């Protein structure tokens, strides 16, 4: 459980934040701030995608290092 929290806690917090901002955007009828909030929701989605990409990249680097060490 702790390992899952450490690996995906940041992602979960960004998703919860984006959901709250999305609900605020949904409730702001005819407000000029509505589209700014929608933009923040998309930015949160891009942040989650970037975090997952970086995690995958680092895992790939660690795997190649382990393979090189085992060959030596």
LOKOLSE-738342 format. One record per residue: residue in three letters; x, y, z of N, C-alpha, C, CB in turn. Coordinates in pm, whole numbers, plus 50000, padded with zeros to 5 digits. Glycine has a CB too. Layout:
<pts>
<pt resn="ALA" n_x="X" n_y="Y" n_z="Z" ca_x="X" ca_y="Y" ca_z="Z" c_x="X" c_y="Y" c_z="Z" cb_x="X" cb_y="Y" cb_z="Z"/>
...
</pts>
This chain:
<pts>
<pt resn="UNK" n_x="50082" n_y="49881" n_z="50000" ca_x="50000" ca_y="50000" ca_z="50000" c_x="50086" c_y="50126" c_z="50000" cb_x="49907" cb_y="50000" cb_z="50120"/>
<pt resn="UNK" n_x="50191" n_y="50124" n_z="50082" ca_x="50280" ca_y="50239" ca_z="50088" c_x="50351" c_y="50261" c_z="49955" cb_x="50383" cb_y="50221" cb_z="50201"/>
<pt resn="UNK" n_x="50392" n_y="50153" n_z="49892" ca_x="50460" ca_y="50164" ca_z="49762" c_x="50368" c_y="50223" c_z="49656" cb_x="50512" cb_y="50026" cb_z="49716"/>
<pt resn="UNK" n_x="50243" n_y="50181" n_z="49655" ca_x="50146" ca_y="50236" ca_z="49559" c_x="50123" c_y="50384" c_z="49587" cb_x="50013" cb_y="50159" cb_z="49566"/>
<pt resn="UNK" n_x="50117" n_y="50421" n_z="49714" ca_x="50099" ca_y="50562" ca_z="49749" c_x="50219" c_y="50644" c_z="49703" cb_x="50078" cb_y="50578" cb_z="49901"/>
<pt resn="UNK" n_x="50338" n_y="50592" n_z="49725" ca_x="50458" ca_y="50665" ca_z="49683" c_x="50467" c_y="50676" c_z="49532" cb_x="50583" cb_y="50597" cb_z="49738"/>
<pt resn="UNK" n_x="50423" n_y="50573" n_z="49461" ca_x="50431" ca_y="50576" ca_z="49315" c_x="50321" c_y="50660" c_z="49252" cb_x="50425" cb_y="50435" cb_z="49261"/>
<pt resn="UNK" n_x="50202" n_y="50656" n_z="49309" ca_x="50088" ca_y="50719" ca_z="49243" c_x="50017" c_y="50824" c_z="49328" cb_x="49989" cb_y="50614" cb_z="49204"/>
<pt resn="UNK" n_x="50071" n_y="50864" n_z="49441" ca_x="50009" ca_y="50964" ca_z="49525" c_x="50001" c_y="51101" c_z="49459" cb_x="50084" cb_y="50975" cb_z="49654"/>
<pt resn="UNK" n_x="50109" n_y="51141" n_z="49392" ca_x="50109" ca_y="51270" ca_z="49324" c_x="50007" c_y="51271" c_z="49210" cb_x="50250" cb_y="51302" cb_z="49269"/>
<pt resn="UNK" n_x="50000" n_y="51162" n_z="49137" ca_x="49903" ca_y="51152" ca_z="49028" c_x="49761" c_y="51160" c_z="49082" cb_x="49923" cb_y="51020" cb_z="48948"/>
<pt resn="UNK" n_x="49735" n_y="51090" n_z="49191" ca_x="49601" ca_y="51092" ca_z="49250" c_x="49564" c_y="51232" c_z="49299" cb_x="49592" cb_y="50993" cb_z="49367"/>
<pt resn="UNK" n_x="49660" n_y="51303" n_z="49357" ca_x="49629" ca_y="51438" ca_z="49406" c_x="49602" c_y="51533" c_z="49291" cb_x="49744" cb_y="51491" cb_z="49493"/>
<pt resn="UNK" n_x="49674" n_y="51520" n_z="49180" ca_x="49649" ca_y="51605" ca_z="49063" c_x="49513" c_y="51573" c_z="49003" cb_x="49761" cb_y="51588" cb_z="48958"/>
<pt resn="UNK" n_x="49477" n_y="51446" n_z="48999" ca_x="49346" ca_y="51407" ca_z="48944" c_x="49233" c_y="51462" c_z="49032" cb_x="49335" cb_y="51252" cb_z="48933"/>
<pt resn="UNK" n_x="49247" n_y="51452" n_z="49164" ca_x="49145" ca_y="51506" ca_z="49254" c_x="49135" c_y="51656" c_z="49238" cb_x="49176" cb_y="51469" cb_z="49401"/>
<pt resn="UNK" n_x="49250" n_y="51725" n_z="49231" ca_x="49250" ca_y="51870" ca_z="49211" c_x="49179" c_y="51907" c_z="49081" cb_x="49394" cb_y="51925" cb_z="49211"/>
<pt resn="UNK" n_x="49212" n_y="51836" n_z="48973" ca_x="49150" ca_y="51866" ca_z="48843" c_x="48999" c_y="51840" c_z="48847" cb_x="49215" cb_y="51781" cb_z="48731"/>
<pt resn="UNK" n_x="48957" n_y="51738" n_z="48920" ca_x="48814" ca_y="51711" ca_z="48931" c_x="48742" c_y="51823" c_z="49006" cb_x="48791" cb_y="51577" cb_z="49001"/>
<pt resn="UNK" n_x="48805" n_y="51873" n_z="49112" ca_x="48743" ca_y="51983" ca_z="49187" c_x="48736" c_y="52109" c_z="49102" cb_x="48823" cb_y="52012" cb_z="49316"/>
<pt resn="UNK" n_x="48842" n_y="52140" n_z="49031" ca_x="48842" ca_y="52258" ca_z="48943" c_x="48740" c_y="52239" c_z="48831" cb_x="48984" cb_y="52283" cb_z="48884"/>
<pt resn="UNK" n_x="48727" n_y="52117" n_z="48781" ca_x="48627" ca_y="52088" ca_z="48678" c_x="48486" c_y="52110" c_z="48728" cb_x="48643" cb_y="51947" cb_z="48629"/>
<pt resn="UNK" n_x="48460" n_y="52070" n_z="48851" ca_x="48327" ca_y="52094" ca_z="48909" c_x="48301" c_y="52243" c_z="48927" cb_x="48314" cb_y="52021" cb_z="49044"/>
<pt resn="UNK" n_x="48404" n_y="52318" n_z="48965" ca_x="48388" ca_y="52462" ca_z="48977" c_x="48360" c_y="52524" c_z="48841" cb_x="48512" cb_y="52526" cb_z="49041"/>
<pt resn="UNK" n_x="48428" n_y="52475" n_z="48737" ca_x="48404" ca_y="52527" ca_z="48602" c_x="48262" c_y="52494" c_z="48557" cb_x="48506" cb_y="52469" cb_z="48503"/>
<pt resn="UNK" n_x="48214" n_y="52377" n_z="48592" ca_x="48079" ca_y="52336" ca_z="48555" c_x="47974" c_y="52426" c_z="48620" cb_x="48056" cb_y="52190" cb_z="48596"/>
<pt resn="UNK" n_x="48002" n_y="52470" n_z="48743" ca_x="47904" ca_y="52550" ca_z="48817" c_x="47909" c_y="52699" c_z="48780" cb_x="47928" cb_y="52534" cb_z="48966"/>
<pt resn="UNK" n_x="48014" n_y="52744" n_z="48711" ca_x="48027" ca_y="52886" ca_z="48676" c_x="47958" c_y="52914" c_z="48542" cb_x="48177" cb_y="52926" cb_z="48669"/>
<pt resn="UNK" n_x="47828" n_y="52926" n_z="48546" ca_x="47753" ca_y="52955" ca_z="48424" c_x="47773" c_y="53101" c_z="48385" cb_x="47603" cb_y="52924" cb_z="48444"/>
<pt resn="UNK" n_x="47799" n_y="53123" n_z="48257" ca_x="47813" ca_y="53256" ca_z="48199" c_x="47915" c_y="53343" c_z="48272" cb_x="47679" cb_y="53325" cb_z="48199"/>
<pt resn="UNK" n_x="48020" n_y="53283" n_z="48320" ca_x="48127" ca_y="53357" ca_z="48386" c_x="48250" c_y="53359" c_z="48296" cb_x="48161" cb_y="53293" cb_z="48524"/>
<pt resn="UNK" n_x="48323" n_y="53470" n_z="48291" ca_x="48444" ca_y="53473" ca_z="48210" c_x="48554" c_y="53382" c_z="48264" cb_x="48495" cb_y="53615" cb_z="48201"/>
<pt resn="UNK" n_x="48544" n_y="53342" n_z="48389" ca_x="48645" ca_y="53254" ca_z="48449" c_x="48623" c_y="53107" c_z="48414" cb_x="48645" cb_y="53270" cb_z="48599"/>
<pt resn="UNK" n_x="48510" n_y="53074" n_z="48356" ca_x="48479" ca_y="52934" ca_z="48326" c_x="48584" c_y="52872" c_z="48236" cb_x="48341" cb_y="52924" cb_z="48261"/>
<pt resn="UNK" n_x="48623" n_y="52943" n_z="48130" ca_x="48719" ca_y="52885" ca_z="48035" c_x="48859" c_y="52878" c_z="48092" cb_x="48719" cb_y="52966" cb_z="47907"/>
<pt resn="UNK" n_x="48891" n_y="52968" n_z="48184" ca_x="49020" ca_y="52958" ca_z="48253" c_x="49025" c_y="52831" c_z="48338" cb_x="49045" cb_y="53083" cb_z="48341"/>
<pt resn="UNK" n_x="48913" n_y="52799" n_z="48404" ca_x="48908" ca_y="52678" ca_z="48484" c_x="48913" c_y="52553" c_z="48397" cb_x="48781" cb_y="52677" cb_z="48570"/>
<pt resn="UNK" n_x="48848" n_y="52558" n_z="48282" ca_x="48854" ca_y="52444" ca_z="48190" c_x="48999" c_y="52425" c_z="48142" cb_x="48759" cb_y="52467" cb_z="48068"/>
<pt resn="UNK" n_x="49068" n_y="52535" n_z="48117" ca_x="49209" ca_y="52527" ca_z="48079" c_x="49294" c_y="52467" c_z="48188" cb_x="49262" cb_y="52664" cb_z="48044"/>
<pt resn="UNK" n_x="49263" n_y="52499" n_z="48314" ca_x="49335" ca_y="52439" ca_z="48426" c_x="49311" c_y="52288" c_z="48435" cb_x="49294" cb_y="52506" cb_z="48556"/>
<pt resn="UNK" n_x="49191" n_y="52245" n_z="48403" ca_x="49162" ca_y="52101" ca_z="48402" c_x="49246" c_y="52031" c_z="48296" cb_x="49011" cb_y="52075" cb_z="48376"/>
<pt resn="UNK" n_x="49255" n_y="52090" n_z="48178" ca_x="49339" ca_y="52030" ca_z="48073" c_x="49486" c_y="52033" c_z="48112" cb_x="49318" cb_y="52105" cb_z="47940"/>
<pt resn="UNK" n_x="49529" n_y="52140" n_z="48178" ca_x="49667" ca_y="52146" ca_z="48226" c_x="49694" c_y="52036" c_z="48329" cb_x="49697" cb_y="52284" cb_z="48286"/>
<pt resn="UNK" n_x="49596" n_y="52007" n_z="48413" ca_x="49611" ca_y="51897" ca_z="48508" c_x="49624" c_y="51763" c_z="48438" cb_x="49493" cb_y="51894" cb_z="48604"/>
<pt resn="UNK" n_x="49546" n_y="51744" n_z="48331" ca_x="49558" ca_y="51621" ca_z="48254" c_x="49694" c_y="51608" c_z="48188" cb_x="49450" cb_y="51614" cb_z="48148"/>
<pt resn="UNK" n_x="49744" n_y="51718" n_z="48136" ca_x="49879" ca_y="51717" ca_z="48077" c_x="49986" c_y="51692" c_z="48182" cb_x="49907" cb_y="51849" cb_z="48005"/>
<pt resn="UNK" n_x="49964" n_y="51742" n_z="48302" ca_x="50058" ca_y="51718" ca_z="48411" c_x="50064" c_y="51570" c_z="48447" cb_x="50020" cb_y="51800" cb_z="48535"/>
<pt resn="UNK" n_x="49948" n_y="51507" n_z="48454" ca_x="49944" ca_y="51363" ca_z="48483" c_x="50016" c_y="51286" c_z="48372" cb_x="49798" cb_y="51314" cb_z="48498"/>
<pt resn="UNK" n_x="49991" n_y="51322" n_z="48247" ca_x="50057" ca_y="51255" ca_z="48135" c_x="50208" c_y="51274" c_z="48143" cb_x="50004" cb_y="51309" cb_z="48000"/>
<pt resn="UNK" n_x="50254" n_y="51394" n_z="48178" ca_x="50398" ca_y="51420" ca_z="48190" c_x="50459" c_y="51339" c_z="48303" cb_x="50424" cb_y="51569" cb_z="48211"/>
<pt resn="UNK" n_x="50389" n_y="51330" n_z="48416" ca_x="50441" ca_y="51252" ca_z="48529" c_x="50454" c_y="51105" c_z="48491" cb_x="50348" cb_y="51268" cb_z="48652"/>
<pt resn="UNK" n_x="50353" n_y="51051" n_z="48423" ca_x="50360" ca_y="50910" ca_z="48381" c_x="50471" c_y="50888" c_z="48280" cb_x="50225" cb_y="50866" cb_z="48322"/>
<pt resn="UNK" n_x="50492" n_y="50983" n_z="48188" ca_x="50598" ca_y="50970" ca_z="48089" c_x="50735" c_y="50973" c_z="48157" cb_x="50589" cb_y="51082" cb_z="47983"/>
<pt resn="UNK" n_x="50753" n_y="51065" n_z="48253" ca_x="50881" ca_y="51073" ca_z="48324" c_x="50905" c_y="50946" c_z="48405" cb_x="50883" cb_y="51197" cb_z="48418"/>
<pt resn="UNK" n_x="50800" n_y="50894" n_z="48469" ca_x="50814" ca_y="50770" ca_z="48546" c_x="50855" c_y="50654" c_z="48456" cb_x="50682" cb_y="50736" cb_z="48618"/>
<pt resn="UNK" n_x="50793" n_y="50645" n_z="48340" ca_x="50827" ca_y="50539" ca_z="48245" c_x="50971" c_y="50555" c_z="48195" cb_x="50730" cb_y="50540" cb_z="48127"/>
<pt resn="UNK" n_x="51014" n_y="50678" n_z="48169" ca_x="51149" ca_y="50706" ca_z="48122" c_x="51253" c_y="50667" c_z="48227" cb_x="51163" cb_y="50854" cb_z="48086"/>
<pt resn="UNK" n_x="51228" n_y="50703" n_z="48352" ca_x="51322" ca_y="50670" ca_z="48460" c_x="51327" c_y="50519" c_z="48482" cb_x="51282" cb_y="50741" cb_z="48590"/>
<pt resn="UNK" n_x="51214" n_y="50452" n_z="48475" ca_x="51213" ca_y="50307" ca_z="48490" c_x="51293" c_y="50240" c_z="48378" cb_x="51069" cb_y="50254" cb_z="48490"/>
<pt resn="UNK" n_x="51280" n_y="50292" n_z="48256" ca_x="51358" ca_y="50238" ca_z="48145" c_x="51507" c_y="50258" c_z="48166" cb_x="51315" cb_y="50304" cb_z="48013"/>
<pt resn="UNK" n_x="51547" n_y="50375" n_z="48217" ca_x="51688" ca_y="50401" ca_z="48245" c_x="51740" c_y="50306" c_z="48352" cb_x="51708" cb_y="50546" cb_z="48290"/>
<pt resn="UNK" n_x="51662" n_y="50283" n_z="48456" ca_x="51704" ca_y="50192" ca_z="48562" c_x="51719" c_y="50050" c_z="48510" cb_x="51604" cb_y="50195" cb_z="48677"/>
<pt resn="UNK" n_x="51629" n_y="50007" n_z="48422" ca_x="51638" ca_y="49872" ca_z="48366" c_x="51762" c_y="49855" c_z="48280" cb_x="51513" cb_y="49841" cb_z="48284"/>
<pt resn="UNK" n_x="51798" n_y="49955" n_z="48201" ca_x="51917" ca_y="49944" ca_z="48118" c_x="52043" c_y="49945" c_z="48203" cb_x="51923" cb_y="50059" cb_z="48016"/>
<pt resn="UNK" n_x="52044" n_y="50022" n_z="48313" ca_x="52159" ca_y="50021" ca_z="48403" c_x="52175" c_y="49885" c_z="48468" cb_x="52144" cb_y="50129" cb_z="48509"/>
<pt resn="UNK" n_x="52065" n_y="49824" n_z="48510" ca_x="52072" ca_y="49693" ca_z="48574" c_x="52123" c_y="49587" c_z="48476" cb_x="51935" cb_y="49653" cb_z="48629"/>
<pt resn="UNK" n_x="52080" n_y="49596" n_z="48351" ca_x="52125" ca_y="49500" ca_z="48250" c_x="52273" c_y="49517" c_z="48222" cb_x="52046" cb_y="49517" cb_z="48121"/>
<pt resn="UNK" n_x="52322" n_y="49641" n_z="48219" ca_x="52464" ca_y="49664" ca_z="48195" c_x="52548" c_y="49615" c_z="48313" cb_x="52489" cb_y="49813" cb_z="48170"/>
<pt resn="UNK" n_x="52500" n_y="49634" n_z="48434" ca_x="52573" ca_y="49587" ca_z="48553" c_x="52577" c_y="49435" c_z="48557" cb_x="52508" cb_y="49641" cb_z="48681"/>
<pt resn="UNK" n_x="52472" n_y="49368" n_z="48516" ca_x="52470" ca_y="49223" ca_z="48520" c_x="52560" c_y="49162" c_z="48413" cb_x="52327" cb_y="49172" cb_z="48503"/>
<pt resn="UNK" n_x="52583" n_y="49233" n_z="48303" ca_x="52673" ca_y="49185" ca_z="48199" c_x="52820" c_y="49200" c_z="48240" cb_x="52647" cb_y="49260" cb_z="48067"/>
<pt resn="UNK" n_x="52847" n_y="49294" n_z="48327" ca_x="52988" ca_y="49318" ca_z="48368" c_x="53041" c_y="49213" c_z="48461" cb_x="53001" cb_y="49452" cb_z="48435"/>
</pts>
